[in-house]
Amino acid sequence: MDILLALKTNALPAVMTLLVMILLWKIRGKQSSFGRLPPGPPPNPLLGNLFQFNLKEAYKYYLELSEKYGSVVTIWLANTPVVIISGYEALKDTMIGLGEEFSGRDNYPLNMKATLGYGVLSSGHRWKEMRRFSLMTLKNFGMGRRSIEERVMEEAEYLVERIKKFEGSAISPADMLSNAVTNVIWSIVFGHRFELDDPQFMFLLQTIDSYFSILSSPLGQLYNIFPKLVSLFPGKHHQLFKYLKDARDYFRREAQARMNNVDPSCPQDFTDAFVLKIKEEKDKPDTEYNIENFVSLAWNLFTAGTETTSSTLRQSLLLMMKHPDVQERVQREIDEIVGQDRWPSIEDRQRLPYTDAVIHEVQRSMDITPIAIPHKTMCDTEYNGYVIPKGTKVFPLLSSVLIDPKLWKNPNCFDPKNFLDGDGRFKKSDGFVVFGMGKRACLGEALARTELFLFFTSLLQHFTFKAMVPPEELDTTPTNCSFGRIPRTYECYAIPRI
């Protein structure tokens, strides 16, 4: 008996060692099968390069790698290779020149929990069809229905009136801006706005907040790398999954309720337009127009159109307080062109070059998404002498363009002159890639541009924003999280101008 026990005891370390060796052999074998991938730092066994950088500031590490290895670099997240592409020329070559090859979407597992593989964050034919429909529908708003500009201005007026009630006392603008932007999306998708205390509206805001909170946390990052393992442990992610299911159920009920009462001659919102396509293609067995694609598309629009726009507006007000001379010049231009007797309109943008330049510079300097949502290759793809296998995850490093000193006069400072020519006219720049590049550029770019311009000009038309500390003490550097950069939380004074 003692002999058997001794054999078992002595055999256990040998068995464990053998299992580890087999695992390492498999990992090394997998890595060696990608023999013509771009160069990069050597990975560690099991975890790859994960422990070599701060997950909350991953883009900084990627920028360092691009300086060392070039515009295409390979890193390993666990045993999965990721190709990082940086610099304007390399991004243009791949995202535009090889747009079809790099057009796949490699979804985070958290995204898959929210969309189930449907909607515009899919790949192939489904993605193309959902993107085409969404772009066409958003572009055509205003034909027989309320235009997007009208919906944005309605919310801008509500926002201004809400801030006026504070009569110049301190406010915390984060929630007010988020509520206003969310209501714009809701109006576009479902045709009406919510009062701020509506239970369904509060639930939706809670779901979106929970989603981005988990996505930016260490827990969310671990889930995106080891989803099956993390699912076995308790945590806030399980509450998020319940929220996501309830949100999907709500969107599904909204669409199903329209099936029998939508007016084919005059669809009023995005939901009406999609339901009409479902009815139109109901006899096509391979149609992508079904309830599940609508549900995920609605979620895509809410998440993409809420956080980034409201955060950019928060950053814009913070920068106006940091640079009161810029705020004063913007207000002077608005007063001269728009005046105080009417609200701003999209048509005013061309006549407000300095204001337009300021908005663009806020976006550039904020660098809200240093790394675009991951792409993946749709086939074996050769670039720069390297071969990137089909299905490889690709990170477009947008930050490498937005801080490139060859493209910007003062890349590390807030400077509206980056978007002005010598005569003070607005100047476009190829390096303005905040919405991405190529076939996977942001679906809501036109909507975001409209919202940023109308909200920003309306707010500065009616208020002067002042910090609660001297401008030189304000820290305007966004904080880093796994999916991007977000403004710092602050309170301020909104002094009425009218």
C-alpha positions as CSV (number, residue, x, y, z in Angstrom):
1,M,0.0,0.0,0.0
2,D,2.8,2.4,0.9
3,I,4.6,1.5,-2.3
4,L,1.5,2.3,-4.4
5,L,1.0,5.6,-2.6
6,A,4.6,6.5,-3.1
7,L,4.4,5.8,-6.8
8,K,1.3,7.9,-7.1
9,T,2.9,10.8,-5.2
10,N,6.0,10.7,-7.2
11,A,4.1,10.3,-10.5
12,L,2.0,13.4,-10.0
13,P,4.7,16.0,-10.6
14,A,5.9,14.0,-13.6
15,V,2.3,13.9,-15.0
16,M,1.9,17.7,-14.4
17,T,5.2,18.4,-16.1
18,L,4.2,16.3,-19.1
19,L,0.8,18.1,-19.4
20,V,2.5,21.5,-19.3
21,M,5.1,20.4,-21.9
22,I,2.3,19.1,-24.2
23,L,0.4,22.4,-23.8
24,L,3.5,24.5,-24.5
25,W,4.2,22.3,-27.6
26,K,0.8,23.0,-28.9
27,I,1.0,26.7,-28.3
28,R,4.5,26.9,-29.9
29,G,3.2,24.8,-32.8
30,K,0.3,27.2,-33.3
31,Q,2.6,30.2,-33.2
32,S,5.1,28.6,-35.7
33,S,2.2,28.0,-38.1
34,F,2.0,31.7,-38.5
35,G,5.5,31.9,-39.9
36,R,5.1,34.9,-42.2
37,L,3.3,37.2,-39.7
38,P,4.8,40.6,-39.1
39,P,7.5,40.9,-36.4
40,G,6.8,41.7,-32.8
41,P,7.9,41.1,-29.2
42,P,8.5,37.4,-28.3
43,P,5.4,36.0,-26.5
44,N,5.5,34.2,-23.1
45,P,4.0,30.7,-22.8
46,L,0.3,30.6,-22.3
47,L,-0.3,34.4,-21.9
48,G,1.6,35.7,-24.9
49,N,2.4,39.4,-24.4
50,L,-0.4,40.1,-21.9
51,F,1.8,40.9,-19.0
52,Q,4.1,43.2,-21.0
53,F,1.8,46.2,-20.9
54,N,-1.0,47.9,-19.1
55,L,-4.4,46.8,-20.5
56,K,-5.9,50.2,-19.8
57,E,-3.2,52.0,-21.8
58,A,-2.6,49.3,-24.4
59,Y,-2.4,51.8,-27.3
60,K,0.7,53.4,-25.7
61,Y,2.4,50.1,-25.8
62,Y,1.3,49.5,-29.4
63,L,2.7,53.0,-30.4
64,E,6.1,52.0,-28.8
65,L,6.1,48.7,-30.8
66,S,5.4,50.5,-34.0
67,E,8.4,52.7,-33.5
68,K,10.6,49.6,-32.9
69,Y,9.2,47.1,-35.4
70,G,7.4,49.3,-38.0
71,S,3.9,49.9,-39.2
72,V,2.8,46.3,-39.0
73,V,3.4,44.4,-35.7
74,T,2.3,41.1,-34.3
75,I,1.5,40.6,-30.6
76,W,0.0,37.5,-28.9
77,L,-3.0,37.7,-26.5
78,A,-2.8,34.3,-24.9
79,N,-2.3,32.0,-27.9
80,T,-4.1,34.3,-30.4
81,P,-2.1,36.5,-32.8
82,V,-3.1,40.1,-33.3
83,V,-1.7,42.3,-36.0
84,I,-1.4,46.0,-35.2
85,I,-1.4,48.5,-38.1
86,S,-0.2,52.0,-37.5
87,G,0.6,55.2,-39.5
88,Y,-1.5,56.9,-42.1
89,E,0.0,55.2,-45.2
90,A,-0.2,51.7,-43.8
91,L,-3.8,52.2,-42.6
92,K,-4.7,53.7,-46.0
93,D,-3.1,50.7,-47.8
94,T,-4.9,48.1,-45.7
95,M,-8.3,49.7,-44.7
96,I,-8.9,51.3,-48.1
97,G,-6.5,49.7,-50.6
98,L,-7.2,46.2,-49.2
99,G,-10.5,47.1,-47.8
100,E,-12.3,43.9,-48.7
101,E,-9.6,41.7,-47.3
102,F,-9.6,43.6,-44.0
103,S,-13.4,44.1,-43.8
104,G,-14.1,41.3,-41.3
105,R,-15.2,42.2,-37.8
106,D,-13.6,40.3,-34.9
107,N,-16.1,40.9,-32.2
108,Y,-15.2,41.0,-28.5
109,P,-17.1,38.2,-26.6
110,L,-18.9,41.0,-24.7
111,N,-20.2,42.4,-28.0
112,M,-21.3,38.9,-29.0
113,K,-23.3,38.7,-25.8
114,A,-25.1,41.8,-26.8
115,T,-25.6,41.1,-30.5
116,L,-25.5,37.3,-30.9
117,G,-23.6,37.8,-34.2
118,Y,-26.4,39.9,-35.7
119,G,-26.5,43.5,-36.7
120,V,-23.8,45.7,-38.2
121,L,-21.0,44.3,-36.1
122,S,-21.2,41.1,-38.1
123,S,-19.1,40.1,-41.2
124,G,-19.7,39.2,-44.8
125,H,-23.0,39.5,-46.5
126,R,-24.9,40.2,-43.3
127,W,-22.7,43.1,-42.4
128,K,-22.9,44.6,-45.9
129,E,-26.6,44.4,-46.1
130,M,-27.2,45.8,-42.6
131,R,-24.7,48.6,-43.2
132,R,-26.2,49.5,-46.6
133,F,-29.7,49.6,-45.2
134,S,-28.7,51.7,-42.2
135,L,-26.7,54.3,-44.2
136,M,-29.5,54.6,-46.7
137,T,-32.2,55.0,-44.0
138,L,-30.3,57.5,-42.0
139,K,-29.5,59.5,-45.1
140,N,-33.1,59.5,-46.3
141,F,-34.6,60.9,-43.1
142,G,-36.6,64.0,-43.8
143,M,-38.5,62.5,-46.8
144,G,-42.0,62.4,-45.5
145,R,-40.9,62.4,-41.8
146,R,-39.0,64.5,-39.3
147,S,-35.4,65.1,-40.3
148,I,-32.5,64.1,-38.1
149,E,-31.6,67.8,-37.7
150,E,-35.1,68.5,-36.3
151,R,-34.7,65.7,-33.8
152,V,-31.3,66.9,-32.7
153,M,-32.5,70.5,-32.3
154,E,-35.5,69.4,-30.3
155,E,-33.2,67.8,-27.8
156,A,-30.7,70.7,-27.9
157,E,-33.6,73.0,-26.9
158,Y,-34.6,70.7,-24.0
159,L,-31.0,70.6,-22.9
160,V,-30.6,74.4,-22.9
161,E,-33.8,74.9,-21.0
162,R,-32.8,72.3,-18.4
163,I,-29.5,74.0,-17.8
164,K,-31.1,77.4,-17.6
165,K,-33.1,76.2,-14.5
166,F,-29.8,76.1,-12.6
167,E,-29.5,79.9,-13.0
168,G,-25.8,79.9,-13.2
169,S,-25.2,77.6,-10.2
170,A,-22.9,74.6,-10.4
171,I,-23.9,71.7,-12.6
172,S,-22.5,68.3,-13.4
173,P,-23.1,68.1,-17.2
174,A,-22.3,64.4,-17.8
175,D,-25.7,62.9,-17.2
176,M,-27.5,65.8,-18.9
177,L,-25.4,65.4,-22.1
178,S,-25.7,61.6,-22.0
179,N,-29.5,61.8,-21.7
180,A,-29.8,64.3,-24.5
181,V,-27.7,62.3,-26.9
182,T,-29.5,59.0,-26.0
183,N,-32.9,60.7,-26.6
184,V,-31.7,61.7,-30.1
185,I,-31.0,58.0,-30.9
186,W,-34.2,56.9,-29.4
187,S,-36.2,59.4,-31.4
188,I,-34.5,58.2,-34.6
189,V,-35.0,54.5,-33.9
190,F,-38.4,54.5,-32.2
191,G,-39.9,57.9,-33.2
192,H,-40.3,59.5,-29.8
193,R,-38.4,61.0,-26.9
194,F,-38.5,59.9,-23.3
195,E,-38.9,62.0,-20.2
196,L,-35.9,61.7,-18.0
197,D,-37.7,59.9,-15.2
198,D,-39.4,57.3,-17.6
199,P,-38.6,53.8,-16.1
200,Q,-37.8,52.3,-19.6
201,F,-35.5,55.2,-20.4
202,M,-33.7,54.8,-17.1
203,F,-33.4,51.1,-17.7
204,L,-31.8,51.7,-21.1
205,L,-29.3,54.2,-19.7
206,Q,-28.5,51.8,-16.9
207,T,-27.9,49.0,-19.4
208,I,-25.6,51.1,-21.6
209,D,-23.7,52.4,-18.5
210,S,-23.3,48.8,-17.2
211,Y,-22.1,47.7,-20.6
212,F,-19.4,50.3,-21.0
213,S,-18.4,50.0,-17.3
214,I,-17.8,46.2,-17.6
215,L,-16.2,46.6,-21.0
216,S,-13.6,49.1,-19.6
217,S,-12.9,47.1,-16.4
218,P,-10.3,44.4,-15.7
219,L,-13.2,41.9,-15.5
220,G,-14.4,42.8,-18.9
221,Q,-10.9,42.6,-20.4
222,L,-10.4,39.2,-18.9
223,Y,-13.8,38.1,-20.2
224,N,-12.9,39.2,-23.7
225,I,-9.8,37.1,-23.6
226,F,-11.0,34.1,-21.6
227,P,-14.8,34.1,-21.9
228,K,-15.5,30.5,-21.0
229,L,-13.3,30.6,-18.0
230,V,-14.6,34.0,-16.6
231,S,-18.2,32.8,-17.1
232,L,-17.7,30.2,-14.5
233,F,-17.0,32.8,-11.8
234,P,-19.5,35.2,-10.1
235,G,-19.3,38.9,-10.9
236,K,-21.1,42.0,-12.3
237,H,-20.9,40.5,-15.8
238,H,-23.8,38.2,-15.0
239,Q,-26.0,41.1,-14.1
240,L,-25.0,42.8,-17.4
241,F,-26.0,39.7,-19.3
242,K,-29.4,39.9,-17.7
243,Y,-29.7,43.6,-18.7
244,L,-28.7,42.8,-22.3
245,K,-31.3,40.0,-22.5
246,D,-34.0,42.4,-21.2
247,A,-32.9,45.1,-23.6
248,R,-33.1,42.7,-26.5
249,D,-36.5,41.6,-25.4
250,Y,-37.7,45.2,-25.3
251,F,-36.4,46.0,-28.7
252,R,-38.0,42.8,-30.1
253,R,-41.4,43.7,-28.6
254,E,-41.2,47.2,-30.1
255,A,-40.5,45.8,-33.6
256,Q,-43.2,43.1,-33.4
257,A,-45.8,45.7,-32.3
258,R,-45.2,47.6,-35.6
259,M,-45.7,44.6,-37.8
260,N,-49.5,45.1,-38.2
261,N,-49.8,48.9,-38.0
262,V,-46.9,50.4,-40.0
263,D,-47.8,52.8,-42.7
264,P,-46.0,51.7,-45.9
265,S,-46.5,55.2,-47.5
266,C,-44.9,57.1,-44.7
267,P,-42.5,55.3,-42.3
268,Q,-41.9,57.5,-39.3
269,D,-38.6,56.2,-37.9
270,F,-35.9,53.6,-38.3
271,T,-38.0,50.8,-36.8
272,D,-40.8,51.4,-39.4
273,A,-38.3,51.3,-42.2
274,F,-36.8,48.0,-41.0
275,V,-40.2,46.4,-40.4
276,L,-41.3,47.3,-43.9
277,K,-38.2,45.5,-45.2
278,I,-39.1,42.5,-43.1
279,K,-42.6,42.4,-44.7
280,E,-41.2,43.0,-48.1
281,E,-38.7,40.1,-48.0
282,K,-40.8,37.7,-45.8
283,D,-40.8,35.1,-48.6
284,K,-37.1,35.1,-49.2
285,P,-35.5,32.2,-47.3
286,D,-32.0,33.8,-47.1
287,T,-33.1,37.4,-46.2
288,E,-31.2,39.2,-43.5
289,Y,-34.3,41.3,-42.7
290,N,-35.6,39.6,-39.5
291,I,-36.3,40.6,-36.0
292,E,-33.0,39.4,-34.6
293,N,-31.0,41.6,-37.0
294,F,-33.2,44.6,-36.1
295,V,-32.7,44.0,-32.3
296,S,-28.9,43.9,-32.7
297,L,-28.9,46.9,-35.1
298,A,-30.8,48.9,-32.6
299,W,-28.3,48.0,-29.9
300,N,-25.4,48.9,-32.3
301,L,-26.9,52.4,-32.9
302,F,-27.5,53.1,-29.2
303,T,-24.1,52.1,-28.0
304,A,-22.1,53.6,-30.8
305,G,-24.2,56.8,-30.9
306,T,-24.4,57.5,-27.1
307,E,-21.1,57.1,-25.4
308,T,-18.7,58.6,-27.9
309,T,-20.8,61.7,-28.8
310,S,-21.7,62.6,-25.2
311,S,-18.1,62.1,-24.1
312,T,-16.9,64.3,-26.9
313,L,-19.3,67.0,-25.8
314,R,-18.2,66.8,-22.2
315,Q,-14.6,67.1,-23.4
316,S,-15.5,70.1,-25.5
317,L,-16.9,72.1,-22.6
318,L,-13.9,71.1,-20.4
319,L,-11.6,72.5,-23.1
320,M,-13.6,75.7,-23.4
321,M,-13.1,76.3,-19.7
322,K,-9.4,75.5,-20.0
323,H,-9.1,77.9,-23.0
324,P,-11.5,80.8,-22.3
325,D,-10.0,82.8,-25.2
326,V,-11.1,80.0,-27.6
327,Q,-14.6,79.9,-26.0
328,E,-14.9,83.7,-26.4
329,R,-13.8,83.6,-30.0
330,V,-16.4,80.8,-30.8
331,Q,-19.1,82.8,-29.1
332,R,-18.2,85.9,-31.0
333,E,-18.4,84.0,-34.3
334,I,-21.8,82.5,-33.3
335,D,-23.1,85.9,-32.4
336,E,-22.0,87.4,-35.7
337,I,-23.4,84.7,-37.9
338,V,-26.3,83.2,-36.0
339,G,-27.1,85.9,-33.5
340,Q,-29.5,85.4,-30.5
341,D,-32.8,85.5,-32.3
342,R,-32.7,82.0,-33.8
343,W,-31.2,78.6,-33.1
344,P,-28.1,77.3,-35.1
345,S,-28.7,75.1,-38.1
346,I,-26.5,72.7,-40.1
347,E,-26.4,75.3,-42.9
348,D,-24.5,77.6,-40.5
349,R,-21.5,75.2,-40.3
350,Q,-19.8,76.5,-43.5
351,R,-20.1,80.0,-42.2
352,L,-18.6,79.2,-38.8
353,P,-15.1,78.0,-39.8
354,Y,-13.5,78.7,-36.4
355,T,-16.3,76.9,-34.5
356,D,-16.0,73.9,-36.9
357,A,-12.2,73.8,-36.4
358,V,-12.6,73.8,-32.6
359,I,-15.0,70.9,-32.8
360,H,-12.7,68.9,-35.0
361,E,-9.7,69.7,-32.8
362,V,-11.6,68.5,-29.7
363,Q,-12.1,65.2,-31.5
364,R,-8.5,64.9,-32.7
365,S,-6.9,65.9,-29.4
366,M,-9.2,63.8,-27.3
367,D,-8.4,60.7,-29.4
368,I,-11.5,58.9,-28.0
369,T,-10.8,55.6,-29.7
370,P,-7.1,55.1,-30.1
371,I,-7.7,51.6,-31.4
372,A,-10.6,51.0,-33.8
373,I,-13.0,48.1,-33.1
374,P,-11.0,45.0,-34.1
375,H,-11.1,43.9,-37.7
376,K,-10.2,40.5,-39.0
377,T,-8.9,39.3,-42.4
378,M,-11.5,37.7,-44.7
379,C,-8.8,35.6,-46.5
380,D,-5.0,35.0,-46.4
381,T,-3.7,38.5,-47.1
382,E,-0.2,39.6,-48.2
383,Y,1.0,43.0,-47.2
384,N,4.5,44.4,-47.0
385,G,6.0,41.0,-47.6
386,Y,4.1,39.4,-44.7
387,V,1.2,37.0,-44.9
388,I,-1.7,37.5,-42.5
389,P,-3.8,34.4,-42.4
390,K,-7.6,34.4,-42.8
391,G,-9.4,35.1,-39.6
392,T,-6.5,37.0,-37.9
393,K,-7.5,39.7,-35.5
394,V,-6.4,43.2,-36.7
395,F,-6.1,46.4,-34.6
396,P,-6.1,49.6,-36.6
397,L,-4.1,52.1,-34.4
398,L,-5.9,55.3,-35.2
399,S,-4.0,57.2,-32.4
400,S,-0.8,56.8,-34.5
401,V,-2.3,59.1,-37.1
402,L,-4.0,61.6,-34.8
403,I,-0.7,62.4,-33.0
404,D,1.6,62.2,-36.0
405,P,3.8,65.4,-36.0
406,K,4.1,65.1,-39.8
407,L,0.4,65.7,-40.1
408,W,-0.3,68.2,-37.3
409,K,1.4,71.4,-36.2
410,N,1.0,70.7,-32.5
411,P,-0.1,67.1,-32.1
412,N,0.2,67.0,-28.3
413,C,-1.7,70.2,-27.7
414,F,-5.2,71.5,-28.2
415,D,-4.8,73.9,-31.2
416,P,-7.8,74.7,-33.5
417,K,-5.3,76.1,-36.1
418,N,-4.7,72.5,-37.1
419,F,-8.0,72.9,-39.1
420,L,-7.6,76.4,-40.4
421,D,-5.7,77.7,-43.4
422,G,-3.8,81.0,-43.5
423,D,-7.0,82.9,-44.3
424,G,-8.9,81.5,-41.4
425,R,-11.0,79.2,-43.5
426,F,-11.8,75.6,-42.4
427,K,-9.2,73.2,-43.7
428,K,-9.8,69.4,-44.0
429,S,-7.1,66.9,-43.2
430,D,-6.6,63.4,-44.4
431,G,-5.2,62.7,-40.9
432,F,-8.6,63.2,-39.3
433,V,-9.4,59.5,-38.8
434,V,-11.5,59.7,-35.6
435,F,-14.3,57.9,-37.4
436,G,-12.1,55.2,-38.8
437,M,-11.1,54.5,-42.4
438,G,-12.4,52.4,-45.3
439,K,-15.3,50.0,-45.4
440,R,-15.6,49.8,-41.6
441,A,-15.6,53.5,-41.0
442,C,-18.2,54.6,-38.3
443,L,-21.7,54.0,-39.5
444,G,-23.0,57.0,-37.5
445,E,-20.4,59.5,-38.7
446,A,-22.9,61.9,-40.3
447,L,-25.2,61.7,-37.3
448,A,-22.3,62.3,-34.9
449,R,-21.1,65.3,-36.9
450,T,-24.6,66.8,-36.8
451,E,-25.1,66.3,-33.1
452,L,-21.7,67.6,-32.2
453,F,-22.1,70.8,-34.2
454,L,-25.7,71.6,-33.1
455,F,-25.3,70.7,-29.4
456,F,-22.0,72.6,-29.2
457,T,-23.1,75.8,-30.9
458,S,-26.5,75.8,-29.1
459,L,-24.7,75.5,-25.7
460,L,-22.2,78.2,-26.4
461,Q,-24.8,80.4,-27.9
462,H,-26.7,80.4,-24.6
463,F,-24.0,79.9,-21.9
464,T,-20.5,80.7,-20.9
465,F,-18.9,77.8,-19.2
466,K,-16.6,78.5,-16.3
467,A,-14.6,76.1,-14.2
468,M,-14.8,75.9,-10.4
469,V,-11.0,76.2,-10.3
470,P,-8.6,78.5,-12.2
471,P,-8.2,77.4,-15.9
472,E,-4.5,76.6,-15.3
473,E,-5.5,74.0,-12.7
474,L,-7.8,72.1,-14.9
475,D,-6.7,68.7,-16.1
476,T,-8.1,68.1,-19.5
477,T,-6.3,64.8,-20.2
478,P,-8.8,62.1,-20.8
479,T,-8.6,59.0,-18.7
480,N,-7.7,55.7,-20.3
481,C,-9.8,52.6,-20.3
482,S,-9.7,49.4,-22.4
483,F,-12.0,50.6,-25.2
484,G,-10.9,54.2,-25.4
485,R,-10.4,57.5,-23.6
486,I,-13.1,59.3,-21.6
487,P,-13.3,62.8,-20.2
488,R,-12.6,63.4,-16.5
489,T,-15.6,64.0,-14.3
490,Y,-16.2,67.6,-13.4
491,E,-18.6,70.3,-12.2
492,C,-18.8,73.7,-13.7
493,Y,-20.8,76.9,-13.9
494,A,-23.0,77.6,-16.9
495,I,-23.5,81.3,-17.0
496,P,-26.6,82.4,-19.1
497,R,-25.7,84.8,-21.9
498,I,-29.3,85.8,-22.8
